[in-house]
Amino acid sequence: MRGANLAGADLTSADLRGATLVGADLTAADLTDVDLAGANLAAAELAGVALTGARYADDTRWPFGFTPPAEGP
């Protein structure tokens, strides 16, 4: 899903383990309870994204300067 336009998408509880979301637009997307373990979100746009309950791992890659929610790993 490299470069995908997912702005405003409802991805609640999606299994995105290992997904390639490099450069994806996730502006205002709902990623509540999503599993992002091993996902690559480098250069993704995450403005206004909902990450409540999202799970991720040490190998999840975030955009430069983005601080993920504390409840991850």
Secondary structure, 3 states (H helix, E strand, C coil): CCCCECCCCECCCCECCCCECCCCECCCCECCCCECCCCECCCCECCCCECCCCECCCCCECCCCCCCCCCCC
